[in-house]
Amino acid sequence: MTLSAVIATESPFYKWIVLINVMIATFMAILDATVVNTALPVIMGTLGASMNTAEWILTGYMLSMATVLATTGWLSNRFGFKDMFIVGLIIFTGGSFMCGNSTSIGELIFWRVIEGIGGGILMPVGMSIVTSTFPPKERSMALGLWSIATAASVSFGPMIGGYLVDNLNWNYIFYINVPIGAFCTLFTIIVQKRYRLQSNLRLDIPGLITSSIFLPVFLYGLSRVNSSTNAMGWKDPIVMGCMWLATLSFLLFILIELSSDYPLINIRLFKNRNFAFANIVILVFALGMFGSTFLIPLYMQDTLGYSAFQTGLIFLPVGMIQAFVSPAASRVIKFIDARLVIIFGLVLLSGSFLMNYTFSLQTSREFISHSMILRGAGMGILYPPLLAVAIREINAINLAQASSIVNITRQVGGSIGVSFFTYTLAVRRTYHKQIFSESINYVGTQYDESVRKLSEFYIRVGSENHSDAISKGKGYITEWLDTQAYISGLNDDFLLGAIVTIMAIIPVIFLSLKKKTNNANNQ
């Protein structure tokens, strides 16, 4: 008898060690969606990347995850949970190693996409493994423990990334996955039992191709609008071509999925009102969460001068509070209208954006931390009841597909959030810089007096001559103006996030909490 057979049939701890293995792999996969945030300023400086290019380090990972999520059900049924989990671990671990070895921004983005493919396999397959390993009466408890890995990665990802960047190098935020991934792979090969659902479903290849085109092409076009290599803005032929191709591929995807007997994504589920409106809210939730998580480390490190580790500590309470609040929110909806709980979560989330709207050069780390605590509470209160309402009328046959769509919506929302916040920041930064420049009278006495005082300061601290001191004084004013324009653009981003989040209350109002009927959603 093999070692895996002995463990599987004789050990009462088998299900628990499998759960731990899946939790470690899940933590590692989700960690890489957050660990990069605090390292991004250093990566941009080391590899010489602009913000428009660097955003693809995040969006490339999330988009590849979203694409693979739609195919994992078919792949698992075709090849089995164990084999697909091993494949996911190998792809993710190999991708992580190559990310650490990258010497250019293009190379890093490419391997992040590969890494995201592995991560996109690990999460849904890991959930299926947990479900198949535990008996029905213990599954809710097991999945609850499994979800702890998600909350923990939100809290510890930026902190771990910051520590590694400050004390070692940015490459180690990827290298750290290699020994963990190798251990999980070896453990899965030796210990885990094989389990596969028999299915005759065919893979929707046309749907896979069109879905893999429209969003990356759209986001690339959006990121190019403000690129330093594009002087034409929205009129640039490449931008216009991307938008037309994205629109065409999206429409083709809809037509293919509606006409297919085996759709990649069963968009007919959106006929259910609760599922459709809940996914809109989830999209907005992810847009704000990932978009803000992307910008705050840049603000803290590049503008306020905090280290990567100090920045990472800001995110520590978020996942912890979310993990604490989420179970309470799940219980509260048994007694209180779930829509009221969801709205309360949206209000808290919007409030955290409004706090960020007041960022300045004098903003304290404590104030930023308080806004993140409020954000964690809002996310924890919002998500569990929203997910419960989304799938409450989905029948058992479509439940796996519905869960997959929810996860895809979350990843797509995050990708759009990062790109949209970056685009808006660039546009508003340029706008404010122009306004500030116009308000300065470069030939006025006040400007001359400011330059004179600054030049006197530079002479006292060691400038070689008067001309050099004057040049430094004028340069300081220009740099200060650019910094203020950047902060003002950042504030506009968060104000927009607050407005969009509050507007998500509108679809919440249309959610239905009527009791399920026997024929609910049999599409």
Contacts in CASP RR format, 6 or more apart in sequence:
PFRMAT RR
TARGET T0000
AUTHOR 0000-0000-0000
METHOD contacts of the structure
MODEL  1
MTLSAVIATESPFYKWIVLINVMIATFMAILDATVVNTALPVIMGTLGAS
MNTAEWILTGYMLSMATVLATTGWLSNRFGFKDMFIVGLIIFTGGSFMCG
NSTSIGELIFWRVIEGIGGGILMPVGMSIVTSTFPPKERSMALGLWSIAT
AASVSFGPMIGGYLVDNLNWNYIFYINVPIGAFCTLFTIIVQKRYRLQSN
LRLDIPGLITSSIFLPVFLYGLSRVNSSTNAMGWKDPIVMGCMWLATLSF
LLFILIELSSDYPLINIRLFKNRNFAFANIVILVFALGMFGSTFLIPLYM
QDTLGYSAFQTGLIFLPVGMIQAFVSPAASRVIKFIDARLVIIFGLVLLS
GSFLMNYTFSLQTSREFISHSMILRGAGMGILYPPLLAVAIREINAINLA
QASSIVNITRQVGGSIGVSFFTYTLAVRRTYHKQIFSESINYVGTQYDES
VRKLSEFYIRVGSENHSDAISKGKGYITEWLDTQAYISGLNDDFLLGAIV
TIMAIIPVIFLSLKKKTNNANNQ
3 190 0 8 1.000
3 191 0 8 1.000
4 190 0 8 1.000
4 191 0 8 1.000
4 192 0 8 1.000
4 193 0 8 1.000
7 14 0 8 1.000
7 17 0 8 1.000
7 191 0 8 1.000
8 14 0 8 1.000
8 191 0 8 1.000
8 193 0 8 1.000
11 17 0 8 1.000
14 133 0 8 1.000
14 191 0 8 1.000
15 133 0 8 1.000
15 134 0 8 1.000
15 138 0 8 1.000
15 142 0 8 1.000
17 191 0 8 1.000
18 129 0 8 1.000
18 130 0 8 1.000
18 133 0 8 1.000
18 191 0 8 1.000
18 192 0 8 1.000
19 130 0 8 1.000
19 133 0 8 1.000
19 134 0 8 1.000
19 142 0 8 1.000
19 145 0 8 1.000
19 146 0 8 1.000
21 184 0 8 1.000
21 187 0 8 1.000
21 188 0 8 1.000
21 191 0 8 1.000
21 192 0 8 1.000
22 85 0 8 1.000
22 126 0 8 1.000
22 129 0 8 1.000
22 130 0 8 1.000
22 146 0 8 1.000
23 145 0 8 1.000
23 146 0 8 1.000
23 148 0 8 1.000
23 149 0 8 1.000
24 149 0 8 1.000
24 180 0 8 1.000
24 184 0 8 1.000
25 85 0 8 1.000
25 89 0 8 1.000
25 122 0 8 1.000
25 126 0 8 1.000
25 181 0 8 1.000
25 184 0 8 1.000
26 122 0 8 1.000
26 123 0 8 1.000
26 126 0 8 1.000
26 146 0 8 1.000
26 149 0 8 1.000
26 150 0 8 1.000
27 149 0 8 1.000
27 150 0 8 1.000
27 152 0 8 1.000
27 153 0 8 1.000
28 92 0 8 1.000
28 122 0 8 1.000
28 177 0 8 1.000
28 180 0 8 1.000
28 181 0 8 1.000
28 184 0 8 1.000
29 92 0 8 1.000
29 116 0 8 1.000
29 118 0 8 1.000
29 119 0 8 1.000
29 120 0 8 1.000
29 122 0 8 1.000
29 123 0 8 1.000
30 123 0 8 1.000
30 149 0 8 1.000
30 150 0 8 1.000
30 153 0 8 1.000
30 154 0 8 1.000
31 153 0 8 1.000
31 156 0 8 1.000
31 157 0 8 1.000
31 160 0 8 1.000
32 61 0 8 1.000
32 96 0 8 1.000
32 115 0 8 1.000
32 116 0 8 1.000
32 119 0 8 1.000
32 174 0 8 1.000
32 177 0 8 1.000
33 58 0 8 1.000
33 61 0 8 1.000
33 62 0 8 1.000
33 65 0 8 1.000
33 153 0 8 1.000
34 153 0 8 1.000
34 154 0 8 1.000
34 157 0 8 1.000
34 158 0 8 1.000
34 293 0 8 1.000
34 315 0 8 1.000
35 157 0 8 1.000
35 158 0 8 1.000
35 160 0 8 1.000
35 161 0 8 1.000
35 173 0 8 1.000
36 43 0 8 1.000
36 57 0 8 1.000
36 58 0 8 1.000
36 61 0 8 1.000
36 161 0 8 1.000
36 173 0 8 1.000
37 58 0 8 1.000
37 158 0 8 1.000
37 293 0 8 1.000
37 294 0 8 1.000
37 296 0 8 1.000
37 297 0 8 1.000
37 315 0 8 1.000
38 158 0 8 1.000
38 159 0 8 1.000
38 161 0 8 1.000
38 162 0 8 1.000
38 165 0 8 1.000
38 297 0 8 1.000
38 301 0 8 1.000
38 308 0 8 1.000
38 309 0 8 1.000
38 311 0 8 1.000
38 312 0 8 1.000
39 161 0 8 1.000
39 162 0 8 1.000
39 164 0 8 1.000
39 165 0 8 1.000
39 170 0 8 1.000
39 173 0 8 1.000
39 308 0 8 1.000
40 54 0 8 1.000
40 57 0 8 1.000
40 58 0 8 1.000
40 294 0 8 1.000
40 297 0 8 1.000
40 298 0 8 1.000
41 297 0 8 1.000
41 298 0 8 1.000
41 301 0 8 1.000
41 302 0 8 1.000
41 308 0 8 1.000
42 165 0 8 1.000
42 170 0 8 1.000
42 308 0 8 1.000
43 49 0 8 1.000
43 54 0 8 1.000
43 57 0 8 1.000
43 105 0 8 1.000
43 108 0 8 1.000
43 170 0 8 1.000
44 50 0 8 1.000
44 51 0 8 1.000
44 54 0 8 1.000
46 170 0 8 1.000
47 102 0 8 1.000
47 103 0 8 1.000
47 104 0 8 1.000
47 105 0 8 1.000
47 108 0 8 1.000
48 105 0 8 1.000
49 105 0 8 1.000
50 227 0 8 1.000
50 228 0 8 1.000
51 298 0 8 1.000
51 422 0 8 1.000
51 425 0 8 1.000
51 426 0 8 1.000
52 223 0 8 1.000
52 224 0 8 1.000
52 226 0 8 1.000
52 227 0 8 1.000
52 422 0 8 1.000
52 426 0 8 1.000
53 105 0 8 1.000
53 106 0 8 1.000
53 109 0 8 1.000
53 223 0 8 1.000
54 105 0 8 1.000
55 223 0 8 1.000
55 294 0 8 1.000
55 418 0 8 1.000
55 419 0 8 1.000
55 422 0 8 1.000
56 109 0 8 1.000
56 112 0 8 1.000
56 223 0 8 1.000
57 105 0 8 1.000
57 108 0 8 1.000
57 109 0 8 1.000
57 112 0 8 1.000
58 290 0 8 1.000
58 294 0 8 1.000
58 415 0 8 1.000
58 418 0 8 1.000
59 219 0 8 1.000
59 414 0 8 1.000
59 415 0 8 1.000
59 418 0 8 1.000
59 419 0 8 1.000
60 109 0 8 1.000
60 112 0 8 1.000
60 113 0 8 1.000
60 116 0 8 1.000
60 216 0 8 1.000
60 415 0 8 1.000
61 112 0 8 1.000
61 113 0 8 1.000
61 115 0 8 1.000
61 116 0 8 1.000
62 116 0 8 1.000
62 290 0 8 1.000
62 411 0 8 1.000
62 412 0 8 1.000
62 414 0 8 1.000
62 415 0 8 1.000
62 418 0 8 1.000
63 113 0 8 1.000
63 215 0 8 1.000
63 216 0 8 1.000
63 219 0 8 1.000
63 411 0 8 1.000
63 412 0 8 1.000
63 415 0 8 1.000
64 112 0 8 1.000
64 113 0 8 1.000
64 114 0 8 1.000
64 115 0 8 1.000
64 116 0 8 1.000
64 117 0 8 1.000
64 120 0 8 1.000
65 116 0 8 1.000
65 117 0 8 1.000
65 118 0 8 1.000
65 119 0 8 1.000
65 120 0 8 1.000
65 123 0 8 1.000
65 411 0 8 1.000
66 215 0 8 1.000
66 407 0 8 1.000
66 408 0 8 1.000
66 411 0 8 1.000
66 412 0 8 1.000
66 415 0 8 1.000
67 117 0 8 1.000
67 208 0 8 1.000
67 211 0 8 1.000
67 212 0 8 1.000
68 116 0 8 1.000
68 117 0 8 1.000
68 118 0 8 1.000
68 119 0 8 1.000
68 120 0 8 1.000
68 121 0 8 1.000
69 120 0 8 1.000
69 123 0 8 1.000
69 124 0 8 1.000
69 404 0 8 1.000
69 407 0 8 1.000
69 408 0 8 1.000
69 411 0 8 1.000
70 208 0 8 1.000
70 211 0 8 1.000
70 264 0 8 1.000
70 265 0 8 1.000
70 404 0 8 1.000
70 408 0 8 1.000
71 203 0 8 1.000
71 208 0 8 1.000
71 264 0 8 1.000
72 84 0 8 1.000
72 120 0 8 1.000
72 121 0 8 1.000
72 124 0 8 1.000
72 125 0 8 1.000
72 404 0 8 1.000
73 124 0 8 1.000
73 128 0 8 1.000
73 400 0 8 1.000
73 404 0 8 1.000
74 199 0 8 1.000
74 201 0 8 1.000
74 203 0 8 1.000
75 84 0 8 1.000
75 121 0 8 1.000
76 84 0 8 1.000
76 124 0 8 1.000
76 125 0 8 1.000
76 128 0 8 1.000
76 196 0 8 1.000
76 197 0 8 1.000
77 196 0 8 1.000
77 197 0 8 1.000
77 198 0 8 1.000
77 199 0 8 1.000
77 201 0 8 1.000
78 199 0 8 1.000
79 87 0 8 1.000
79 196 0 8 1.000
80 194 0 8 1.000
80 195 0 8 1.000
80 196 0 8 1.000
80 197 0 8 1.000
81 125 0 8 1.000
81 126 0 8 1.000
81 128 0 8 1.000
81 129 0 8 1.000
81 132 0 8 1.000
81 194 0 8 1.000
81 195 0 8 1.000
81 196 0 8 1.000
82 129 0 8 1.000
82 188 0 8 1.000
82 192 0 8 1.000
82 193 0 8 1.000
82 194 0 8 1.000
82 195 0 8 1.000
83 194 0 8 1.000
84 121 0 8 1.000
84 125 0 8 1.000
85 121 0 8 1.000
85 122 0 8 1.000
85 125 0 8 1.000
85 126 0 8 1.000
85 129 0 8 1.000
85 188 0 8 1.000
85 192 0 8 1.000
86 185 0 8 1.000
86 188 0 8 1.000
86 189 0 8 1.000
87 118 0 8 1.000
87 121 0 8 1.000
88 117 0 8 1.000
88 118 0 8 1.000
88 119 0 8 1.000
88 120 0 8 1.000
88 121 0 8 1.000
88 122 0 8 1.000
88 125 0 8 1.000
89 118 0 8 1.000
89 122 0 8 1.000
89 181 0 8 1.000
89 184 0 8 1.000
89 185 0 8 1.000
89 188 0 8 1.000
90 185 0 8 1.000
91 114 0 8 1.000
91 115 0 8 1.000
91 117 0 8 1.000
91 118 0 8 1.000
91 119 0 8 1.000
91 121 0 8 1.000
92 115 0 8 1.000
92 116 0 8 1.000
92 117 0 8 1.000
92 118 0 8 1.000
92 119 0 8 1.000
92 121 0 8 1.000
92 122 0 8 1.000
92 177 0 8 1.000
92 181 0 8 1.000
93 177 0 8 1.000
93 178 0 8 1.000
93 181 0 8 1.000
93 182 0 8 1.000
93 185 0 8 1.000
94 114 0 8 1.000
94 115 0 8 1.000
94 178 0 8 1.000
95 111 0 8 1.000
95 114 0 8 1.000
95 115 0 8 1.000
95 118 0 8 1.000
95 174 0 8 1.000
96 115 0 8 1.000
96 174 0 8 1.000
96 175 0 8 1.000
96 177 0 8 1.000
96 178 0 8 1.000
96 181 0 8 1.000
97 174 0 8 1.000
97 175 0 8 1.000
97 177 0 8 1.000
97 178 0 8 1.000
98 111 0 8 1.000
98 114 0 8 1.000
99 108 0 8 1.000
99 111 0 8 1.000
99 112 0 8 1.000
99 115 0 8 1.000
99 174 0 8 1.000
100 108 0 8 1.000
100 111 0 8 1.000
100 171 0 8 1.000
100 172 0 8 1.000
100 174 0 8 1.000
100 175 0 8 1.000
101 171 0 8 1.000
102 108 0 8 1.000
102 111 0 8 1.000
115 174 0 8 1.000
123 407 0 8 1.000
124 403 0 8 1.000
124 404 0 8 1.000
124 407 0 8 1.000
126 146 0 8 1.000
127 143 0 8 1.000
127 146 0 8 1.000
129 192 0 8 1.000
129 195 0 8 1.000
130 139 0 8 1.000
130 142 0 8 1.000
130 143 0 8 1.000
130 146 0 8 1.000
131 139 0 8 1.000
131 142 0 8 1.000
131 143 0 8 1.000
132 195 0 8 1.000
133 142 0 8 1.000
134 141 0 8 1.000
134 142 0 8 1.000
147 326 0 8 1.000
148 323 0 8 1.000
151 319 0 8 1.000
151 320 0 8 1.000
151 322 0 8 1.000
151 323 0 8 1.000
151 326 0 8 1.000
152 319 0 8 1.000
152 323 0 8 1.000
154 315 0 8 1.000
154 318 0 8 1.000
154 319 0 8 1.000
154 322 0 8 1.000
155 315 0 8 1.000
155 316 0 8 1.000
155 317 0 8 1.000
155 318 0 8 1.000
155 319 0 8 1.000
155 320 0 8 1.000
156 316 0 8 1.000
157 312 0 8 1.000
157 315 0 8 1.000
158 293 0 8 1.000
158 297 0 8 1.000
158 311 0 8 1.000
158 312 0 8 1.000
158 314 0 8 1.000
158 315 0 8 1.000
158 316 0 8 1.000
159 309 0 8 1.000
159 312 0 8 1.000
159 313 0 8 1.000
159 315 0 8 1.000
159 316 0 8 1.000
160 173 0 8 1.000
160 176 0 8 1.000
161 173 0 8 1.000
161 308 0 8 1.000
161 309 0 8 1.000
161 312 0 8 1.000
162 173 0 8 1.000
162 307 0 8 1.000
162 308 0 8 1.000
162 309 0 8 1.000
162 311 0 8 1.000
162 312 0 8 1.000
163 308 0 8 1.000
163 309 0 8 1.000
164 170 0 8 1.000
164 172 0 8 1.000
164 173 0 8 1.000
164 176 0 8 1.000
165 172 0 8 1.000
165 173 0 8 1.000
165 308 0 8 1.000
165 309 0 8 1.000
166 307 0 8 1.000
166 308 0 8 1.000
166 309 0 8 1.000
167 309 0 8 1.000
201 262 0 8 1.000
202 262 0 8 1.000
203 262 0 8 1.000
203 264 0 8 1.000
204 256 0 8 1.000
204 257 0 8 1.000
204 260 0 8 1.000
204 262 0 8 1.000
204 263 0 8 1.000
204 264 0 8 1.000
206 252 0 8 1.000
206 256 0 8 1.000
206 260 0 8 1.000
207 253 0 8 1.000
207 256 0 8 1.000
207 257 0 8 1.000
207 260 0 8 1.000
207 263 0 8 1.000
207 264 0 8 1.000
208 264 0 8 1.000
210 249 0 8 1.000
210 250 0 8 1.000
210 252 0 8 1.000
210 253 0 8 1.000
210 256 0 8 1.000
211 253 0 8 1.000
211 264 0 8 1.000
211 265 0 8 1.000
213 245 0 8 1.000
213 246 0 8 1.000
213 249 0 8 1.000
214 245 0 8 1.000
214 246 0 8 1.000
214 247 0 8 1.000
214 249 0 8 1.000
214 250 0 8 1.000
214 253 0 8 1.000
215 246 0 8 1.000
215 412 0 8 1.000
215 415 0 8 1.000
217 242 0 8 1.000
217 245 0 8 1.000
217 246 0 8 1.000
217 249 0 8 1.000
218 242 0 8 1.000
218 243 0 8 1.000
218 246 0 8 1.000
219 415 0 8 1.000
219 416 0 8 1.000
219 419 0 8 1.000
220 242 0 8 1.000
221 238 0 8 1.000
221 239 0 8 1.000
221 242 0 8 1.000
221 243 0 8 1.000
221 246 0 8 1.000
222 419 0 8 1.000
222 420 0 8 1.000
222 423 0 8 1.000
223 419 0 8 1.000
223 422 0 8 1.000
223 423 0 8 1.000
224 230 0 8 1.000
224 236 0 8 1.000
224 238 0 8 1.000
224 239 0 8 1.000
224 242 0 8 1.000
225 233 0 8 1.000
225 234 0 8 1.000
225 236 0 8 1.000
225 239 0 8 1.000
225 423 0 8 1.000
226 233 0 8 1.000
226 423 0 8 1.000
226 426 0 8 1.000
226 427 0 8 1.000
226 430 0 8 1.000
230 236 0 8 1.000
230 238 0 8 1.000
230 239 0 8 1.000
232 239 0 8 1.000
233 239 0 8 1.000
234 240 0 8 1.000
254 267 0 8 1.000
256 263 0 8 1.000
257 263 0 8 1.000
257 264 0 8 1.000
257 265 0 8 1.000
257 266 0 8 1.000
257 267 0 8 1.000
258 267 0 8 1.000
258 268 0 8 1.000
265 401 0 8 1.000
265 404 0 8 1.000
265 405 0 8 1.000
265 408 0 8 1.000
266 398 0 8 1.000
266 401 0 8 1.000
266 405 0 8 1.000
266 523 0 8 1.000
268 523 0 8 1.000
269 275 0 8 1.000
269 394 0 8 1.000
269 398 0 8 1.000
269 401 0 8 1.000
269 402 0 8 1.000
269 405 0 8 1.000
269 521 0 8 1.000
269 523 0 8 1.000
270 276 0 8 1.000
270 279 0 8 1.000
271 521 0 8 1.000
271 523 0 8 1.000
272 393 0 8 1.000
272 394 0 8 1.000
272 520 0 8 1.000
272 521 0 8 1.000
272 523 0 8 1.000
273 510 0 8 1.000
273 511 0 8 1.000
273 512 0 8 1.000
274 389 0 8 1.000
274 390 0 8 1.000
274 392 0 8 1.000
274 393 0 8 1.000
274 511 0 8 1.000
274 512 0 8 1.000
275 390 0 8 1.000
275 391 0 8 1.000
275 393 0 8 1.000
275 394 0 8 1.000
275 402 0 8 1.000
275 521 0 8 1.000
277 507 0 8 1.000
277 508 0 8 1.000
277 510 0 8 1.000
277 511 0 8 1.000
278 386 0 8 1.000
278 387 0 8 1.000
278 389 0 8 1.000
278 390 0 8 1.000
278 406 0 8 1.000
278 507 0 8 1.000
278 511 0 8 1.000
279 390 0 8 1.000
279 405 0 8 1.000
279 406 0 8 1.000
279 409 0 8 1.000
280 504 0 8 1.000
280 507 0 8 1.000
281 342 0 8 1.000
281 346 0 8 1.000
281 382 0 8 1.000
281 386 0 8 1.000
281 504 0 8 1.000
281 507 0 8 1.000
281 508 0 8 1.000
282 383 0 8 1.000
282 386 0 8 1.000
282 387 0 8 1.000
282 390 0 8 1.000
282 406 0 8 1.000
282 409 0 8 1.000
282 410 0 8 1.000
283 409 0 8 1.000
283 410 0 8 1.000
283 412 0 8 1.000
283 413 0 8 1.000
283 416 0 8 1.000
284 500 0 8 1.000
284 501 0 8 1.000
284 503 0 8 1.000
284 504 0 8 1.000
285 349 0 8 1.000
285 379 0 8 1.000
285 382 0 8 1.000
285 383 0 8 1.000
285 386 0 8 1.000
285 410 0 8 1.000
285 501 0 8 1.000
285 504 0 8 1.000
286 409 0 8 1.000
286 410 0 8 1.000
286 411 0 8 1.000
286 412 0 8 1.000
286 413 0 8 1.000
286 414 0 8 1.000
286 417 0 8 1.000
287 413 0 8 1.000
287 414 0 8 1.000
287 416 0 8 1.000
287 417 0 8 1.000
287 420 0 8 1.000
287 497 0 8 1.000
287 500 0 8 1.000
288 349 0 8 1.000
288 353 0 8 1.000
288 414 0 8 1.000
288 417 0 8 1.000
288 421 0 8 1.000
288 497 0 8 1.000
288 500 0 8 1.000
288 501 0 8 1.000
289 375 0 8 1.000
289 379 0 8 1.000
289 414 0 8 1.000
290 413 0 8 1.000
290 414 0 8 1.000
290 415 0 8 1.000
290 417 0 8 1.000
290 418 0 8 1.000
291 414 0 8 1.000
291 417 0 8 1.000
291 418 0 8 1.000
291 420 0 8 1.000
291 421 0 8 1.000
292 353 0 8 1.000
292 356 0 8 1.000
292 375 0 8 1.000
292 421 0 8 1.000
292 494 0 8 1.000
292 497 0 8 1.000
293 315 0 8 1.000
294 417 0 8 1.000
294 418 0 8 1.000
294 421 0 8 1.000
294 422 0 8 1.000
295 421 0 8 1.000
295 425 0 8 1.000
295 490 0 8 1.000
295 493 0 8 1.000
296 311 0 8 1.000
296 314 0 8 1.000
296 356 0 8 1.000
296 368 0 8 1.000
296 372 0 8 1.000
297 308 0 8 1.000
297 311 0 8 1.000
297 312 0 8 1.000
299 359 0 8 1.000
299 487 0 8 1.000
299 490 0 8 1.000
300 306 0 8 1.000
300 310 0 8 1.000
300 311 0 8 1.000
300 314 0 8 1.000
300 365 0 8 1.000
300 368 0 8 1.000
301 307 0 8 1.000
301 308 0 8 1.000
301 311 0 8 1.000
303 361 0 8 1.000
303 483 0 8 1.000
303 486 0 8 1.000
303 487 0 8 1.000
304 361 0 8 1.000
304 363 0 8 1.000
304 365 0 8 1.000
306 365 0 8 1.000
310 365 0 8 1.000
314 365 0 8 1.000
314 368 0 8 1.000
314 369 0 8 1.000
314 372 0 8 1.000
315 372 0 8 1.000
317 369 0 8 1.000
317 372 0 8 1.000
317 373 0 8 1.000
317 376 0 8 1.000
318 372 0 8 1.000
318 373 0 8 1.000
318 375 0 8 1.000
318 376 0 8 1.000
318 379 0 8 1.000
319 376 0 8 1.000
321 373 0 8 1.000
321 376 0 8 1.000
321 377 0 8 1.000
321 380 0 8 1.000
322 376 0 8 1.000
322 377 0 8 1.000
322 379 0 8 1.000
322 380 0 8 1.000
322 383 0 8 1.000
325 376 0 8 1.000
325 377 0 8 1.000
325 378 0 8 1.000
325 380 0 8 1.000
325 381 0 8 1.000
326 380 0 8 1.000
326 381 0 8 1.000
326 383 0 8 1.000
326 384 0 8 1.000
327 384 0 8 1.000
329 341 0 8 1.000
329 380 0 8 1.000
329 381 0 8 1.000
329 382 0 8 1.000
329 383 0 8 1.000
329 384 0 8 1.000
329 385 0 8 1.000
330 384 0 8 1.000
330 385 0 8 1.000
330 388 0 8 1.000
332 341 0 8 1.000
332 385 0 8 1.000
333 341 0 8 1.000
333 384 0 8 1.000
333 385 0 8 1.000
333 388 0 8 1.000
337 513 0 8 1.000
338 385 0 8 1.000
338 388 0 8 1.000
338 389 0 8 1.000
338 511 0 8 1.000
338 513 0 8 1.000
339 389 0 8 1.000
339 508 0 8 1.000
339 509 0 8 1.000
339 511 0 8 1.000
339 513 0 8 1.000
341 381 0 8 1.000
341 382 0 8 1.000
341 385 0 8 1.000
342 381 0 8 1.000
342 382 0 8 1.000
342 385 0 8 1.000
342 386 0 8 1.000
342 389 0 8 1.000
342 508 0 8 1.000
342 511 0 8 1.000
343 505 0 8 1.000
343 508 0 8 1.000
344 378 0 8 1.000
344 381 0 8 1.000
345 377 0 8 1.000
345 378 0 8 1.000
345 379 0 8 1.000
345 380 0 8 1.000
345 381 0 8 1.000
345 382 0 8 1.000
346 378 0 8 1.000
346 382 0 8 1.000
346 501 0 8 1.000
346 502 0 8 1.000
346 504 0 8 1.000
346 505 0 8 1.000
346 508 0 8 1.000
347 502 0 8 1.000
348 374 0 8 1.000
348 375 0 8 1.000
348 377 0 8 1.000
348 378 0 8 1.000
348 381 0 8 1.000
348 382 0 8 1.000
349 374 0 8 1.000
349 375 0 8 1.000
349 378 0 8 1.000
349 379 0 8 1.000
349 382 0 8 1.000
349 501 0 8 1.000
350 497 0 8 1.000
350 498 0 8 1.000
350 499 0 8 1.000
350 501 0 8 1.000
350 502 0 8 1.000
351 374 0 8 1.000
351 498 0 8 1.000
352 371 0 8 1.000
352 372 0 8 1.000
352 374 0 8 1.000
352 375 0 8 1.000
352 376 0 8 1.000
352 378 0 8 1.000
353 494 0 8 1.000
353 495 0 8 1.000
353 497 0 8 1.000
353 498 0 8 1.000
353 501 0 8 1.000
354 494 0 8 1.000
354 495 0 8 1.000
354 498 0 8 1.000
355 367 0 8 1.000
355 370 0 8 1.000
355 371 0 8 1.000
355 374 0 8 1.000
356 368 0 8 1.000
356 371 0 8 1.000
356 490 0 8 1.000
356 491 0 8 1.000
356 494 0 8 1.000
357 491 0 8 1.000
357 494 0 8 1.000
357 495 0 8 1.000
357 498 0 8 1.000
358 491 0 8 1.000
359 368 0 8 1.000
359 487 0 8 1.000
359 490 0 8 1.000
359 491 0 8 1.000
359 494 0 8 1.000
360 487 0 8 1.000
361 483 0 8 1.000
361 484 0 8 1.000
361 487 0 8 1.000
387 406 0 8 1.000
389 511 0 8 1.000
389 513 0 8 1.000
390 402 0 8 1.000
390 406 0 8 1.000
391 399 0 8 1.000
391 402 0 8 1.000
391 403 0 8 1.000
391 406 0 8 1.000
392 516 0 8 1.000
393 516 0 8 1.000
393 520 0 8 1.000
393 521 0 8 1.000
394 402 0 8 1.000
394 521 0 8 1.000
395 520 0 8 1.000
395 521 0 8 1.000
395 522 0 8 1.000
398 521 0 8 1.000
398 523 0 8 1.000
421 493 0 8 1.000
424 489 0 8 1.000
424 492 0 8 1.000
424 493 0 8 1.000
424 496 0 8 1.000
425 486 0 8 1.000
425 489 0 8 1.000
425 490 0 8 1.000
425 492 0 8 1.000
425 493 0 8 1.000
428 488 0 8 1.000
428 489 0 8 1.000
428 492 0 8 1.000
428 493 0 8 1.000
429 485 0 8 1.000
429 486 0 8 1.000
429 488 0 8 1.000
429 489 0 8 1.000
430 485 0 8 1.000
431 489 0 8 1.000
432 484 0 8 1.000
432 485 0 8 1.000
432 488 0 8 1.000
432 489 0 8 1.000
433 481 0 8 1.000
433 482 0 8 1.000
433 485 0 8 1.000
436 481 0 8 1.000
436 484 0 8 1.000
436 485 0 8 1.000
437 481 0 8 1.000
440 447 0 8 1.000
440 477 0 8 1.000
440 481 0 8 1.000
441 447 0 8 1.000
447 477 0 8 1.000
450 477 0 8 1.000
451 470 0 8 1.000
451 473 0 8 1.000
451 474 0 8 1.000
451 477 0 8 1.000
454 469 0 8 1.000
454 472 0 8 1.000
454 473 0 8 1.000
454 476 0 8 1.000
454 477 0 8 1.000
455 463 0 8 1.000
455 466 0 8 1.000
455 469 0 8 1.000
455 470 0 8 1.000
455 472 0 8 1.000
455 473 0 8 1.000
456 469 0 8 1.000
458 468 0 8 1.000
458 469 0 8 1.000
458 472 0 8 1.000
458 473 0 8 1.000
459 466 0 8 1.000
459 469 0 8 1.000
463 469 0 8 1.000
463 472 0 8 1.000
END
